[in-house]
Amino acid sequence: MDGNWKYENNRLVIEADRQPSGCVLVGVSTLGVIMVFGMCVYLFLEWYGGTLIFKNTFYATVAGAFGGIAIISGIVNMESNHRDIVEFDKERKDMMFYKTGFEGEYHMSWGSFSHIRATKGSSGGSSDTSVPIYIVGLVKKDGSYFWLDSTRHLSVFREELSRFAKYMDLPVVDKASLGVRDDSGTVYEKQFEEKVSKPSAFVEIFEEDGAKVVRLKEKESLLKQITYFLAAYIFAGIPGVILLDLVQAEGIGGIVFGGGFLFIFILVIAIFFIISFRKYEIRLFKDKMVVYLDFPTPNLQRLLGQSVVIPKEHIRYVRVNRLNDGHFWLSLALSERPKLKYGTWLVDLGIFSRKSARLSYGENLVGLWEMQNNVTPDKGADFADLRYVEKIIEDHFQLKEVPISWKGK
């Protein structure tokens, strides 16, 4: 496995370091500095020689923008250098999860788990060049998914999965078609009730107009705003210059071809910014939940802002998922899919894949908050905050979760 698995007596410790090494981060930042410095030298020489040309100047500044993003990426990842630790204790039937550098730890009883799930993903571009990735995770009885580790080495995966299944004595559901399915296993009872930590300052809960309002705040930073500006400059500027060249060289044909090219680039950057600036707020009434999708400007709010009304009786499960590579996602599993004026793509759109959180293809999921694994304690909400919000929703509606049927999941 990519992580470090250590068996010792009745304990298993899985240590996953998903962050790039210090050498890689220093290398990325150094490359960024070289690109920015090169841009400055080039522009100075062109200006000094009186040979500044718009197109060449623009491409130089694009290289500088890439360099700026590389520098910021290196700085941010150095700040968020932490490790995820998962510890199993066979004697106490306890699983503990914590992140180095964060306060507190989260315990789950083995009686919370339904089965082990083996899946297969891929990395890379096309299906011809992608590299298979084998993934192991735990599925809780409420259907939430807890990722453990992944690897590109099938032989290692088979060996570790077999040993882990014997250690936990849980059924194995094989979604990777590897021939490792095992329907046998122990049905554990909960040894203890899972405690929920107090929320951080990034969780805001208050009463308003007969509803309990829940918001997750995010700390704004100058580096983040600069990154957004540089990304917009790159993705909007490059197709604009290419379109200008095509129009000058090809006339009407260039406009048609370049216009399509420009549209695709603008669509990509639009989706990126929609994800980045989208904010959620949930209001819990006695008989329903209302999910508000808000955007920072009045025009965007009028165009894309919407609310999702979910009747209490449609809410089956509230789930905090640990997705592949350690990202987190709070979701609702519903008996019926809500109807939205633009469909569900604005809600479903995410920075990273949520496929692992679906028990089946047709499952009705509505996503709320997602957060990347590299968040630092002082920059935003974390896993414990999502667990707190999950508990708030469950207690408000007095949800009584019925264990999922894991057969075939």
N, C-alpha and C positions, 0 to 999 in steps of 0.2 A: 504494500500500500504506500501511497505518497506520504502519509502520516507515519508516526512512530508508534507501533503497537507493542506494549509491554505487559506480559502476563507474569504475575508474581503471587504465588499461593492462590487465594480466592479473588484476587483483584486483577483488573485489566485497566490499563491507562492508555488512552489514545491521545496523542499530542499532535495537533495539526497546526503547522505554521504556514499560513496561506500568503504571507507577505513576501515580496521579493527580498533577496538578501541585500545586506548593506552595500556590498560591492556593486550590485546591479543598480541600486538607487543612486549611488555616487556616480556611476557611469552614465546613467540617464541624465542626471543634473549637469554633469560636465559637458556632455554632448549639447545640451540646451544652451549652456553658457557660450560654447564655441559658435553655435548657430547665431545667437544674438550678437555676439562680438563681430562675427563675419558680416552680418547685415549692416552693422554700424560702420565698419571699415569700408564696405562696398559703397554705401550711400555717400559717405564723406568723399571718397575718391571721385565718384561720379559728379557730385556737386562741385567739388573743387576743380574738376576738369571741364565743367560746363557741358557734360554729356548726359544729363539725366533724361531718361526716357520713361514714360509712364508705365509701360508694361514691365520693363525690367525692374523698375523701382517697386512695382507691386509684388512681383515674384520674390524679390529680396525681402520685403516686409512679411510675406507669407512664411518664408523660411524662418524669419525672426519670431513670428507668432508660434510656429511649431516649437521653436527653441524655448519660448516663454512657457508654453504648456508643459514641456519636458522638465523645466526647472521647478515649476509648481508641483507637478506630479511627484518628483523626487522629494521635495520638502514635505508634502502632505503624508506620503507613505512612510517617511522616516518618523514623523510624529505619531503615526498609528501602528508602530511596530509592536505587535502583541501576538500571543499564541492562544489558541483555543484548546482547552483541556476537557476531556470527557473521561470520567472515572467510574468503573463498575465495581460493585462489591457484591460477590455472590452470596456471602453469608447474611448480609443485611438486606439483600434484594433491593439495592439502591443504585441509581445512576446519578452522578453529580456532574454538572456542567458549569464551567466558569471560564473567564477570559483574564489572562494576566494583565495587570494594570487597572482592572475594574474592581469595584467593591462588590462583595457578596458572591453567592453561589446559588445555583438552582438545583434542587433535588427532585428526582422522579422515581416513584416506586416501580419495580418491575411489573407490578400489577396494572400499570397504566398502559403497557404495551400489548399490541395485538399480534404483530409478527415482524419478521425481518424481511426487507424487500431488496432484491438484487435487480438493478436496471443497467442499461447500456446507453451511453450518450456518445458524443463525438466532438472532436476539436478540429479546427481547420476550416477550409473553404468548401469546395465541392465534395460530393460523395466519393469521388475517385481519389481525392487527396486527404480526406479527413482521417483522423486517427481515433479508433474506438477508445472510449473511456468506460471502465466498469465501476459501478457505484453501489455502495451498500449503505442502507439507512434503516431506521426503525419507524414503524407506523404505530401510532398510539390508538387506543380503542375508540377515540373520538375522530379518528381519521387524519389527524395532523401528522406531518412528516418531520423526522429528525435525521438529517444527513450526518453520517459518521466519517466516511472517507471515500476516496476513489483512487484508481490506478489505471495505467495503460497496459499493465502486464497481466494477461489473462491467467497464467499459471499461479502467480502470486495471489490474485484475487480469489481463485478457486480454493487455494490452500487456507487463506485467512478466513474466508467466508465459512468454510467447513468447520474450522476450529472455533469460530465465534458462535456458530449455531449450536455446537455441542456445549459451549460454555454457558450460553443463556437458556438453552433448551426451549427455543421458540420455533414455531413454524417458519419456513422460508418460502416466500413467494418469488418465483423466478420470472421477472419481466424482461430478462435479457436473453431468454431461450438458450440457456447454458446447460440445461439438464441438472440443475441443482435444487429443484423444487423438493420440499419436504413438508408434508402436511402434519407430521407428528409434532409433539411438543407439549409443554406444560402450560396450563391456564393458571396464571398467578393471581392471587388476590392482593389488593392494595395493602401494603404493610403500614402505610402512613398517609396522611393527607398532605398534598403538596402545598407548601407555604408560598405566598406571594410577597415579594419584597415591596417596600414603600417606593413610590414612583420618584423619579428624579425631577429636577426643576423644569424639564422639557415637557412634562405632562401637565396639561391644564384642564381641570374639571370644575364646573360650576353649574348652578341652577339658573335657568332663564326661561320665561314664558311657559312654565309648566313642564319643562324638559330638562334632563341632565345632559349638559353639553361636554363633549370630550374633544380636545385638540392636542396634537403633538406639535410642539414648536421646534424650530431649527435655528441654530445660531448662524447668523449671517457673518461672512468674513470678506475682507477685501480680496484675498486670493481667489475666492470662489467667483466673485464678480468679475475679476480680471480674466479668469478662465472662460467664463461665459462670453465675454467680449471677444477674446481671441478666437474661440471656436466659431462664433458668428462671422467674424472677419474672414476666416479661412473658407468656411462652407458657402458663404454668400458671395465672396469676392472671386474665387477661382472660376465658378461657372460663368460669372459676369464677364470676365476678361476673355474666356474661351468663346463665349457667344459673340463678343465684339470682333474677335479675330475671324470667326466663321462668316459673319455678316460682311466684313470687308473683303474676304477672299471668295465667298461663294454666292453672295447676294441673297435672293429669296430662298434658295435651297439651304443656305447656311442658317437663315432665320428659322426654318421649319425644324431642321435637325438640332440646331443649338437651343431652340426653344424647349424641345422635349428634354434635352440634357439639363437645361437650367431648371425645369420644373421638378425633375427628380432630386436634384441637389437641394432645392428650396424645401421640398417635402421632407427630406431627411433632417434638415436643420429645424424645421417646424416641429417635427415629432420630438426631437431632442429637447427643444425648449418647452414644449407642452409637458413632457415628463418632469423636467427640472423645476418648473414653476407651479405645477399643479399642487393644490393643498386640499386636504380632507378635513371635514368637521362632521362629527356624528352627533345627533340629538336623539336621546332615548325618551320616548313617551311611554305611557302605560301599555298601549296596544300596538306600537310600531316603532321602528327605527327609521330615521331620515338621514341619509348620507349626502352631504353637500360637497360638490366638487367646485372649488373656487380658484380663480386666477387673479393675478395681481393688478391687471389694468381693466378699466371699465369696458373697453372694446372687446378684449378677450373674454371677459366675464359674460357679456351679452351674447357672444357667439358660441362659446363652449361651456359656460357654466351651467350646471344642472343639479337637480336633486333626485335622489333615488329613494322612493318610499318602499320599505320592506315591512309587511305585516309581521307581527310577533309569531304567528303560527307558521310562517314560512321559514323561520330560522331553525335549522336543525343542529348545527354545530358552529362554535366559534373556535378558530384554530390559529395557534402560533406555530408557524412552520420554520424549521431550519432547512433552507434550501441548499442545493449543491454549492460547494465551495464556502459554506458557512454564512450565506446571506439569510436575512430574516424577513418574514412576510406574515402579516395578520390578515386572515381571510374569513369569510362567512360561507358556510355550506348551506344552500337553500333547497327547499322542496320545489320551488318554481323560480325560473329566471325572470328578474324584473325587466320591465319594458322601459327603454330609454329613448329619448328623441333622436339620438345619433347612434343607436345601437349600444353595444357594451365596450367598444374598443377603447374609449377614453378611460374607462375604469380598469380594463384588463391590461392596458399598456404598461410595461415595466422596464426597468433598466436591465434586469437579468431574467433568465428563464424561470417560469413558475411551473413548468411541466411536471416536475417531481412531486409537487404538492397535490396533484390530481390523482385520486384513486382510480378513476375511470375516465374515458374520453368525454362522456356526456354529462359529467357531474357539474351541477350548477354552483359555481363559485363566484363570489364577488370579493375583489381585493380591496383592502383598506391601506394600511401603511406598510411600506417596505423600507428596509434599511440595509446598506452595504455592510459587509463584515468588517471593513477597515475604519468604522466610525470610532472616534476616541471619546472618552468619558465626558469631556468638556465641550464637545461639538454637537451633540444631539442625543436623542433617545436611544435606548439600547434594548436588548432582548428582555430584560426584566420589566421594562416599561410596557412592552407589548403584552407580556404576561399579566401585568396589572390591568390593562385595558380589557383584555380577554375576561378576566375575573369580574370586572365592573359590569360588562354586558351580560354575562351569565347570571350574576346575582340580580341584576335589574329585572330581567325577564324570567327569573327562576327556572332557567333551562335545566331539564333533566335529560342528560345525554344517554342515548341508547347505544351500546357498543356496536360498532360496524360489523358487518359480515365480511370476513377477510377472504373467503373462498374466491379465488379467481381474481383478486385485486392485485 
